[in-house]
Amino acid sequence: MTSNINNIQQDQLGQDGPQIGIQGLGCMGMSEFYGEPDEVGSRETLERALELGVNLFDTADMYGLGANEEFLAPFIAANRGGVVIATKFGYSRTPENPDDWSIDNRPEFIRGAVDRSLKRLGVDVIDLYYMHRRDDRVALEDSIGTMSDLVNEGKVKQLGLSAVSANELRAAHAIHPIAAIQSEWSIFTRNIEEEVVPAASELGVTVVPYAPLGRGMLTGKAFAKSLAGDDARRHFPRFSDNNRSTNIALVAEIEAIASARDVTAAQIALAWLYAQSRKLNVKTVPIPGTRKRSRLEENVASTSISLTAQEMAALEPLASAVQGVNV
Ligand SMILES: NC(=O)c1ccc[n+]([C@@H]2O[C@H](COP(=O)([O-])OP(=O)(O)OC[C@H]3O[C@@H](n4cnc5c(N)ncnc54)[C@H](OP(=O)(O)O)[C@@H]3O)[C@@H](O)[C@H]2O)c1
């Protein structure tokens, strides 16, 4: 399935954004959380992504405490016209205070954060700027108002929100058009389907599912056995000793469908998202994360897999059987 890859389809980001490939690339694991970084493999992956029409690259100021944005800078500089760069503000953690996971949406924090991101990325303007998490101490008018000012000042082109409710999305959109909402969405995590996805569909907001491979778990049995000692996922409830074996057993259903089609479980997980977003009539651009060129090719090839109604029905019960709260 990876040998005949064509360039992926493009779609418009939000209502007046640029054309983006219908799959983006999550860059977080290139710098932090998921084991030892692989700089050479990651750089090859970035280059191959662009060749295949994957032009939305997802980072955040806190990934690697700024290192992920800095890592992307040379790639962006070499390909500025072709790259749509998305980054995020909101977490307070810095190299000086790496364990400060508090959320800050105050206007003065946002203004400092955007300037630091612009500098680390080496760009004059950020294509898509997300509020990473909502800080409910700050009125939405103030935080979205500040983000809107950044657009007017030319520091940011499009606005996005991450992990907000449908009501927050609607309220923010009324202050300034929101191009994208990024939330976890996969065969195992479907909370946003009830309210957030319908709101995004109605408002013309692109949904950007993060962790579309369940942070790797949906790629198959072999994956969960291979977590290194310092891998952050060891601390997530779905990967705990108590829950992991139940959840991996559920992945067998995905692997069975994959094996009958001679594709991979990762491809079925991504194809499910495309099918589900067509059903729910919402523009969707998943951002699977990988540091490996061959896996990127595999993930991109999923855009041409159409699941049958029978296959979708077999995958339907899995989310409600997953053990462990989502973080
Ligand atoms: N807004 C938010 O709060 C938030 C939260 C989490 C993540 N994100 C964003 O979403 C992106 C994606 O999420 P994620 O990286 O957490 O999870 P994910 O995309 O669900 O899974 C990534 C994991 O799957 C592995 N993988 C990828 N493709 C594979 C394949 N074809 N076969 C086997 N393994 C494969 C990767 O390993 P290798 O690298 O070794 O291939 C990595 O361990 C992140 O990079 C980040 O940009 C946003």
Ligand as a Chemical Component Dictionary entry (heavy atoms), coordinates in Angstrom:
data_LIG
# 
_chem_comp.id                   LIG 
_chem_comp.type                 NON-POLYMER 
_chem_comp.pdbx_formal_charge   0 
_chem_comp.three_letter_code    LIG 
# 
loop_
_chem_comp_atom.comp_id 
_chem_comp_atom.atom_id 
_chem_comp_atom.alt_atom_id 
_chem_comp_atom.type_symbol 
_chem_comp_atom.charge 
_chem_comp_atom.model_Cartn_x 
_chem_comp_atom.model_Cartn_y 
_chem_comp_atom.model_Cartn_z 
_chem_comp_atom.pdbx_ordinal 
LIG N1  N1  N 0  -3.475 19.858 20.936 1  
LIG C1  C1  C 0  -3.046 18.964 21.798 2  
LIG O1  O1  O 0  -3.315 19.050 23.005 3  
LIG C2  C2  C 0  -2.185 17.817 21.320 4  
LIG C3  C3  C 0  -1.954 16.702 22.162 5  
LIG C4  C4  C 0  -1.186 15.659 21.651 6  
LIG C5  C5  C 0  -0.653 15.723 20.366 7  
LIG N2  N2  N 1  -0.879 16.828 19.577 8  
LIG C6  C6  C 0  -0.364 16.933 18.201 9  
LIG O2  O2  O 0  -0.859 15.807 17.478 10 
LIG C7  C7  C 0  0.222  15.119 16.850 11 
LIG C8  C8  C 0  -0.100 13.635 16.735 12 
LIG O3  O3  O 0  -0.408 13.073 18.010 13 
LIG P1  P1  P 0  0.556  12.048 18.759 14 
LIG O4  O4  O 0  1.901  12.113 18.127 15 
LIG O5  O5  O -1 0.428  12.304 20.201 16 
LIG O6  O6  O 0  -0.109 10.638 18.519 17 
LIG P2  P2  P 0  -0.424 9.724  17.227 18 
LIG O7  O7  O 0  -0.225 10.503 15.993 19 
LIG O8  O8  O 0  -1.733 9.100  17.496 20 
LIG O9  O9  O 0  0.686  8.573  17.378 21 
LIG C9  C9  C 0  2.048  8.829  17.281 22 
LIG C10 C10 C 0  2.792  7.541  17.604 23 
LIG O10 O10 O 0  2.508  6.569  16.622 24 
LIG C11 C11 C 0  3.711  6.099  16.002 25 
LIG N3  N3  N 0  3.372  5.919  14.569 26 
LIG C12 C12 C 0  3.007  6.876  13.679 27 
LIG N4  N4  N 0  2.703  6.323  12.484 28 
LIG C13 C13 C 0  2.870  4.988  12.630 29 
LIG C14 C14 C 0  2.716  3.877  11.766 30 
LIG N5  N5  N 0  2.296  4.026  10.508 31 
LIG N6  N6  N 0  3.009  2.634  12.249 32 
LIG C15 C15 C 0  3.418  2.440  13.533 33 
LIG N7  N7  N 0  3.579  3.462  14.391 34 
LIG C16 C16 C 0  3.313  4.723  13.957 35 
LIG C17 C17 C 0  4.743  7.165  16.281 36 
LIG O11 O11 O 0  6.037  6.621  16.412 37 
LIG P3  P3  P 0  7.305  7.055  15.480 38 
LIG O12 O12 O 0  7.522  8.523  15.650 39 
LIG O13 O13 O 0  8.403  6.232  16.042 40 
LIG O14 O14 O 0  6.899  6.682  14.094 41 
LIG C18 C18 C 0  4.282  7.691  17.639 42 
LIG O15 O15 O 0  4.781  6.853  18.670 43 
LIG C19 C19 C 0  1.435  15.444 17.746 44 
LIG O16 O16 O 0  2.641  15.249 17.051 45 
LIG C20 C20 C 0  1.161  16.893 18.098 46 
LIG O17 O17 O 0  1.613  17.738 17.056 47 
LIG C21 C21 C 0  -1.668 17.858 20.046 48 
# 
loop_
_chem_comp_bond.comp_id 
_chem_comp_bond.atom_id_1 
_chem_comp_bond.atom_id_2 
_chem_comp_bond.value_order 
_chem_comp_bond.pdbx_ordinal 
LIG N1  C1  SING 1  
LIG C1  O1  DOUB 2  
LIG C1  C2  SING 3  
LIG C2  C3  SING 4  
LIG C2  C21 DOUB 5  
LIG C3  C4  DOUB 6  
LIG C4  C5  SING 7  
LIG C5  N2  DOUB 8  
LIG N2  C6  SING 9  
LIG N2  C21 SING 10 
LIG C6  O2  SING 11 
LIG C6  C20 SING 12 
LIG O2  C7  SING 13 
LIG C7  C8  SING 14 
LIG C7  C19 SING 15 
LIG C8  O3  SING 16 
LIG O3  P1  SING 17 
LIG P1  O4  DOUB 18 
LIG P1  O5  SING 19 
LIG P1  O6  SING 20 
LIG O6  P2  SING 21 
LIG P2  O7  DOUB 22 
LIG P2  O8  SING 23 
LIG P2  O9  SING 24 
LIG O9  C9  SING 25 
LIG C9  C10 SING 26 
LIG C10 O10 SING 27 
LIG C10 C18 SING 28 
LIG O10 C11 SING 29 
LIG C11 N3  SING 30 
LIG C11 C17 SING 31 
LIG N3  C12 SING 32 
LIG N3  C16 SING 33 
LIG C12 N4  DOUB 34 
LIG N4  C13 SING 35 
LIG C13 C14 SING 36 
LIG C13 C16 DOUB 37 
LIG C14 N5  SING 38 
LIG C14 N6  DOUB 39 
LIG N6  C15 SING 40 
LIG C15 N7  DOUB 41 
LIG N7  C16 SING 42 
LIG C17 O11 SING 43 
LIG C17 C18 SING 44 
LIG O11 P3  SING 45 
LIG P3  O12 DOUB 46 
LIG P3  O13 SING 47 
LIG P3  O14 SING 48 
LIG C18 O15 SING 49 
LIG C19 O16 SING 50 
LIG C19 C20 SING 51 
LIG C20 O17 SING 52 
# 
